[in-house]
Amino acid sequence: MKVGILGAGGIAGTMAATIGQMKEVENYAIASRSIEKAEAFAKQYAVEKAYGSYEEMLADDQIDLVYIATPHSHHYEWTMKALAAGRNVLCEKAFAANSRQAEEMIGLANEKGLLLAEAIWTRYMPSRKMITDLIDAGEIGEVVCVDSNLGYRIDQNRRMVDPALAGGCLLDLTVYPLNFSSMVMGDDIAGIDARMIPTPTGVDGKSTVMLTYTNGAMASMFNTLYARTDRRGLITGRDGYIVVENINNPEKITVYDGEGVIKKELTPPTQISGYEYELLACKKAIEEGKTECEEMPHSEILEIMHQMDQIRKIYGIRFPFEE
């Protein structure tokens, strides 16, 4: 599968480095707004073709999958243009700035019969099934609450705090605890509560979010742009609990009984970067003629986007480009 990477920033480099170690996928093209930057990227990651504009790359019929690696604010524009050009798309998380954009993106993909997937890597990792299997096997009994956190010291990154680029915790960090909770608890949500402290630019710099489910279970999460947290996930059941080290890329999964004694310790398999799983899922879906990946179907993409819309409404934040 030949991949064209749209955008030449840091996350694009991680993707290209990952592809470079895969036999099933090929580093075929890179597009940047600068041909010099594209050529330097191509040289660094052994990419076959370099384009000095996004439009040029999208016109290349050899591309099997376009990976959108632009800021959130540009996911909608370039996903729509890639789909219009007849390209299958893997769009980086958060999928879009809001659910209206997401609905249009998915609508066009379905109309064109093209794959459109979200690169929320935790949905595709083996650790997801490992955690689900433990819960389904009754290792901790009925789940009553989920707690997670994610934080990095990234407030000095301009993109992260720029409203025009859809900055803030929500689309970059909170999206992971929301997905973690969804993977454990599902989406039968009765209510959402949230509070945040804004950055000087007005986007959410740190926040707490609470989800209440119709069965009485709850999920809580803390997120911050100002400091690294332990990134832990805690799944509490009536008969024990599971601790996940690093919900953003699970490193270890420990199961405890109701007395706090360790029952099991699981380690996810060795990986290249973790990005390989979403690429393989896309390859499989394309080969099967599907417009979505079963690991993160369109319905789930929209569910998470609707949750983030509700949270941002509570915050009172609107991005400058939104109507």
C-alpha positions in Angstrom: 0.0 0.0 0.0 1.5 3.3 -1.1 1.0 6.1 1.4 1.1 9.8 0.7 1.7 12.0 3.8 0.0 15.4 3.7 1.9 17.7 6.0 5.5 17.4 7.1 5.5 18.1 10.8 6.6 16.0 13.8 3.8 13.5 13.7 4.3 13.0 10.0 7.9 12.1 10.7 6.8 9.5 13.2 4.5 8.0 10.7 7.1 8.0 7.9 9.7 6.4 10.3 7.1 3.7 11.1 6.2 3.0 7.5 10.0 2.7 6.8 10.1 -0.4 9.0 7.0 -2.1 7.5 6.9 -4.5 4.7 3.2 -4.1 3.9 3.3 -0.3 3.5 5.4 2.0 1.3 6.6 5.6 1.9 5.5 6.8 -1.5 5.0 10.6 -1.2 5.2 13.6 1.1 3.6 17.0 0.5 4.5 20.2 2.2 3.7 23.9 1.4 7.5 24.2 0.7 9.2 22.0 -1.8 12.5 22.4 0.1 10.8 21.1 3.3 9.2 18.2 1.3 12.5 17.3 -0.3 14.4 17.3 3.1 11.6 15.1 4.6 11.8 12.7 1.6 15.6 12.4 2.0 15.4 11.9 5.8 12.7 9.2 5.6 13.5 7.6 2.2 10.2 8.8 0.6 10.0 8.2 -3.1 8.3 11.5 -4.2 8.2 15.0 -2.7 5.6 17.6 -3.6 5.7 21.3 -2.9 1.9 21.6 -2.6 -0.8 19.4 -1.2 -2.9 19.7 -4.4 0.0 18.2 -6.5 0.2 15.2 -4.3 -3.5 14.6 -4.3 -3.4 14.4 -8.1 -1.1 11.4 -8.0 -3.1 8.3 -8.9 -0.4 6.0 -7.5 -1.4 6.8 -3.9 -3.5 4.2 -2.1 -3.9 6.1 1.1 -3.5 9.7 2.1 -2.4 10.4 5.8 -3.6 13.8 6.9 -1.0 15.3 9.3 -2.1 18.9 9.4 -3.3 20.8 12.5 -6.9 20.0 13.6 -8.1 23.3 12.0 -7.2 21.9 8.6 -8.4 18.3 8.9 -11.7 19.1 7.3 -10.4 21.0 4.3 -7.8 18.5 3.3 -9.7 15.4 4.0 -12.6 16.8 1.8 -10.1 17.6 -0.9 -8.4 14.2 -0.7 -11.7 12.4 -0.9 -12.8 14.7 -3.8 -9.6 13.6 -5.6 -10.6 10.0 -5.1 -8.2 9.1 -2.3 -8.7 6.9 0.7 -7.9 8.9 3.8 -6.5 8.2 7.3 -7.0 11.5 9.2 -5.0 12.2 12.3 -6.9 12.7 15.6 -8.9 14.6 16.6 -10.8 13.7 13.4 -12.2 17.2 12.9 -12.8 20.5 14.8 -16.5 19.7 15.4 -19.1 17.1 14.6 -20.6 19.0 11.7 -17.3 18.8 9.9 -17.0 15.1 10.8 -20.5 14.4 9.4 -19.6 16.1 6.1 -16.3 14.2 5.8 -17.9 10.9 6.5 -20.8 11.7 4.1 -18.4 12.4 1.2 -16.4 9.2 1.9 -19.5 7.1 1.8 -20.8 8.8 -1.3 -17.4 8.2 -3.0 -17.1 4.7 -1.7 -13.7 5.5 -0.2 -12.1 4.6 3.1 -12.1 7.3 5.7 -10.5 6.4 9.1 -9.4 8.3 12.2 -5.8 7.8 13.4 -6.6 7.4 17.1 -4.0 4.8 17.6 -5.2 3.4 20.9 -8.3 2.1 19.1 -6.2 -0.2 16.9 -3.6 -1.4 19.4 -3.5 -5.0 20.7 -3.8 -3.5 24.2 -7.4 -2.6 23.5 -8.5 -6.2 23.0 -6.4 -7.3 26.0 -8.3 -4.9 28.3 -11.7 -5.8 26.8 -11.0 -9.5 27.2 -10.1 -9.1 30.9 -13.4 -7.2 31.5 -15.5 -9.6 29.5 -14.0 -12.6 31.3 -15.2 -11.1 34.6 -11.7 -10.6 36.1 -12.9 -7.5 38.1 -16.7 -8.0 38.0 -19.1 -5.3 37.0 -17.3 -2.1 36.2 -18.5 0.8 38.3 -16.1 3.6 37.4 -13.2 4.6 35.2 -10.6 7.2 36.0 -7.8 8.4 33.6 -5.5 11.3 33.1 -3.3 12.7 30.3 -0.9 15.6 30.5 2.3 16.8 28.8 4.2 20.1 29.2 3.4 21.4 25.8 1.9 24.9 26.5 4.9 26.5 24.8 4.0 24.9 21.5 2.1 27.6 19.6 -0.2 25.2 17.8 -1.4 23.8 21.1 -2.7 27.2 22.4 -3.8 28.9 19.2 -7.6 29.1 18.8 -7.2 29.6 15.1 -5.5 26.1 14.9 -8.2 24.5 17.2 -5.7 24.4 20.1 -6.3 23.4 23.7 -6.5 20.2 25.7 -9.7 18.9 24.3 -8.8 17.9 20.7 -5.2 16.9 21.5 -5.3 15.3 25.0 -8.8 14.9 26.4 -9.7 12.9 23.2 -7.6 10.0 24.6 -9.4 9.7 28.0 -12.7 10.0 26.2 -11.8 7.1 23.9 -10.4 5.1 26.9 -13.7 5.5 28.7 -15.7 4.7 25.6 -13.7 1.5 25.0 -14.4 0.4 28.5 -17.9 1.7 29.2 -19.5 2.2 25.8 -21.4 5.3 24.9 -24.7 5.1 26.8 -24.1 8.4 28.5 -26.7 10.1 30.7 -24.8 13.3 31.3 -21.5 15.2 30.8 -20.0 17.7 33.3 -16.8 19.5 32.7 -14.7 22.4 34.0 -11.5 24.0 32.6 -9.0 26.7 33.3 -8.2 28.7 30.1 -4.8 29.6 28.8 -4.0 33.3 28.1 -5.2 32.7 24.6 -8.6 31.4 25.8 -8.4 27.7 25.0 -8.6 25.0 27.6 -5.2 24.6 29.4 -6.3 22.1 32.0 -9.6 20.4 32.6 -11.6 17.8 34.4 -14.5 15.9 32.7 -17.0 13.6 34.2 -19.3 11.2 32.3 -22.3 9.6 33.9 -23.8 6.5 32.3 -27.4 5.3 32.3 -26.4 2.3 34.4 -25.0 4.5 37.2 -21.4 4.0 36.3 -19.1 7.0 36.0 -15.9 8.1 34.2 -13.6 10.9 35.3 -10.6 12.4 33.6 -8.0 15.1 34.1 -6.0 16.7 31.3 -3.4 19.4 31.2 -1.0 21.2 28.8 1.2 22.4 31.6 2.8 19.2 33.0 3.4 15.6 32.4 1.0 13.4 34.4 1.4 9.7 35.1 -1.1 9.0 32.2 -2.6 6.2 34.2 -6.0 4.5 33.6 -7.9 2.9 36.5 -10.8 0.6 35.7 -12.7 -0.3 38.9 -15.0 -3.2 39.2 -17.0 -4.7 42.1 -14.5 -7.5 42.5 -11.2 -5.8 41.7 -9.5 -3.2 39.4 -7.3 -2.9 36.4 -4.4 -0.4 36.2 -3.3 0.6 32.7 0.1 2.4 32.6 -0.1 5.1 30.0 -3.5 5.2 28.4 -1.9 7.1 25.4 0.2 4.0 24.5 -0.4 1.2 27.1 2.9 -0.2 28.4 1.6 -2.5 31.2 -1.8 -3.8 32.3 -2.1 -5.0 35.9 -5.2 -6.8 37.3 -5.9 -6.7 41.1 -8.4 -8.6 43.1 -10.9 -7.0 45.6 -8.2 -6.9 48.3 -5.6 -5.1 46.1 -3.5 -8.2 45.4 -2.1 -8.6 42.0 -3.8 -11.4 40.0 -2.2 -10.8 36.5 0.3 -8.6 34.8 0.2 -8.3 31.0 2.5 -6.5 28.7 1.4 -5.5 25.1 3.6 -6.9 22.3 6.7 -5.1 21.1 5.8 -2.5 18.4 7.5 -0.2 15.9 5.8 3.0 17.2 2.2 2.0 17.6 1.1 3.7 14.4 1.5 0.5 12.4 -1.7 -1.0 13.7 -3.9 1.8 12.2 -2.1 1.5 8.9 -2.6 -2.3 8.7 -6.3 -1.8 9.6 -6.6 0.7 6.7 -4.9 -1.7 4.3 -7.3 -4.5 5.3 -10.4 -2.3 5.0 -9.3 -1.0 1.6 -8.6 -4.5 0.3 -12.1 -5.5 1.5 -13.7 -2.5 -0.2 -14.9 -0.9 3.1 -15.4 2.8 3.8 -14.5 2.5 7.5 -12.3 0.5 9.9 -14.0 -1.9 12.2 -11.7 -0.8 15.1 -13.0 2.8 14.9 -16.2 2.9 12.8 -17.7 6.1 11.6 -20.5 5.9 14.2 -17.9 5.9 17.0 -15.9 8.8 15.4 -19.1 10.8 15.4 -19.9 9.8 19.0 -16.6 11.1 20.3 -16.9 14.3 18.2 -20.4 14.9 19.7 -19.0 14.4 23.2 -16.3 16.9 22.5 -18.8 19.4 21.1 -20.8 19.1 24.3 -17.7 19.6 26.4 -16.6 22.7 24.4 -20.1 24.1 24.7 -19.8 23.8 28.5 -16.4 25.6 28.3 -17.9 28.3 26.2 -15.2 28.0 23.6 -15.7 28.6 19.9 -12.9 28.5 17.3 -12.5 31.6 15.1 -13.2 29.6 11.9 -16.5 28.2 13.2 -19.8 29.8 12.0 
